[in-house]
Every structure is written in structure tokens, then in C-alpha cells.
Amino acid sequence: MYRARDRVAHSEWLDTLATAAEDLAVAPETVAVAEELFLADVPAETASKRVAVAASLYAAARIEGEAHSQRAVADAVGVARLSVHNHWRDRLAAAGIEPPQW
């Protein structure tokens, strides 16, 4: 669980998430889930935050049943597709959601 001030402290990254979501035409509900996933476990390193944004957005799209590829999400956020691939399950686990085993 995150604190309300975390939303303010990480507003730059939430803006990045919102911009990528807009580029992908992601539903508002999916954006809300992505924000929750990101804020549930924000990495300390600045370089890792962009990856966490992308992985959170991709994981949220999976949860909400939206069909956005890892490549599309990675491109929208500005990270490598492999970064999304390697981290989206971790985002789920950090939020207490059982990631798929496939």
C-alpha cells in the first residue's frame, strides 16, 4: 500500500504513464490499475522507474483484458521490449497478485 504523498512524489512518472496510455488509447480503468501497480512498489533507482512504468502499464492491460503488445507498451514508454517482458510479472507479485505461470 502506498501513501497519498507518494502520488505527488512520483507525479513525473505517473505523467509518463498517462502519456503512454493516451498514445495507446488505454481505458481509464486500465490507467488506474497501472498507477496502483506502479505505486505499490516504486524502484529506488531513477533508471528503473521508467521500466516499472512500462511493466505496470502492460500488466494492467493484461488484467483489464486489453490487447497491447509488450513492444507497443515499451515503445510508448521508451524502454526495450525485453524490459517489459522481464518485469511485468514482478509488478503483479509486488502488488500481491499471483502472476501467471506460463
C-alpha positions as CSV (number, residue, x, y, z in Angstrom):
1,M,0.0,0.0,0.0
2,Y,1.3,3.4,-0.8
3,R,0.8,6.8,0.9
4,A,-1.1,9.7,-0.7
5,R,2.1,11.7,-0.8
6,D,3.7,9.0,-3.0
7,R,1.4,10.1,-5.8
8,V,2.8,13.6,-5.5
9,A,6.4,12.4,-5.1
10,H,6.2,10.3,-8.2
11,S,4.0,12.6,-10.3
12,E,6.6,12.8,-13.1
13,W,6.4,9.0,-13.6
14,L,2.6,9.0,-13.3
15,D,2.6,11.6,-16.1
16,T,4.8,9.4,-18.2
17,L,2.4,6.6,-17.6
18,A,-0.6,8.8,-18.6
19,T,1.1,10.0,-21.7
20,A,1.9,6.4,-22.8
21,A,-1.6,5.3,-22.0
22,E,-3.0,8.1,-24.1
23,D,-0.8,7.2,-27.0
24,L,-2.0,3.6,-26.8
25,A,-5.7,4.6,-26.2
26,V,-5.8,2.7,-23.0
27,A,-9.1,2.8,-21.0
28,P,-9.2,5.0,-17.9
29,E,-9.8,1.9,-15.7
30,T,-6.6,0.3,-17.0
31,V,-4.6,3.5,-16.3
32,A,-5.9,3.5,-12.7
33,V,-4.8,-0.2,-12.3
34,A,-1.4,0.7,-13.8
35,E,-0.9,3.6,-11.4
36,E,-1.7,1.3,-8.4
37,L,0.8,-1.3,-9.7
38,F,3.5,1.3,-10.1
39,L,2.9,3.0,-6.7
40,A,2.7,-0.4,-4.9
41,D,6.5,-0.8,-5.4
42,V,8.4,2.2,-6.8
43,P,12.0,1.3,-7.5
44,A,14.6,3.5,-5.8
45,E,16.8,3.9,-8.9
46,T,15.6,6.5,-11.4
47,A,16.6,4.4,-14.4
48,S,14.4,1.6,-13.1
49,K,11.3,3.8,-12.7
50,R,10.7,4.0,-16.5
51,V,10.8,0.2,-16.7
52,A,8.4,0.0,-13.8
53,V,6.0,2.4,-15.6
54,A,6.1,0.2,-18.7
55,A,5.8,-3.1,-16.9
56,S,2.9,-1.7,-14.8
57,L,1.0,-0.4,-17.8
58,Y,1.5,-3.8,-19.6
59,A,0.4,-5.8,-16.5
60,A,-2.6,-3.5,-16.1
61,A,-3.6,-4.0,-19.7
62,R,-3.4,-7.8,-19.2
63,I,-5.5,-7.6,-16.0
64,E,-8.2,-5.5,-17.8
65,G,-8.2,-7.6,-20.9
66,E,-6.8,-5.0,-23.3
67,A,-4.6,-6.3,-26.1
68,H,-1.5,-4.2,-26.1
69,S,1.7,-5.9,-27.1
70,Q,4.9,-5.7,-25.0
71,R,6.5,-3.9,-27.9
72,A,3.8,-1.3,-28.2
73,V,3.9,-0.5,-24.5
74,A,7.7,-0.5,-24.5
75,D,7.8,1.9,-27.4
76,A,5.2,4.2,-25.9
77,V,7.2,4.5,-22.6
78,G,10.6,4.5,-24.3
79,V,12.1,1.2,-23.0
80,A,13.2,-2.1,-24.5
81,R,10.5,-4.7,-25.1
82,L,12.7,-7.2,-23.1
83,S,12.5,-4.9,-20.1
84,V,8.7,-5.2,-20.1
85,H,8.9,-8.9,-20.7
86,N,11.3,-9.4,-17.7
87,H,9.4,-7.2,-15.2
88,W,5.6,-7.2,-15.7
89,R,5.1,-10.3,-13.6
90,D,7.2,-8.7,-10.8
91,R,4.8,-5.8,-10.8
92,L,1.9,-8.1,-10.2
93,A,3.7,-10.0,-7.4
94,A,4.7,-6.8,-5.7
95,A,1.0,-5.8,-5.6
96,G,0.0,-9.1,-4.2
97,I,-1.4,-10.5,-7.4
98,E,-0.5,-14.0,-8.3
99,P,1.3,-13.8,-11.7
100,P,0.5,-16.4,-14.4
101,Q,2.9,-19.3,-14.5
102,W,3.0,-19.6,-18.3
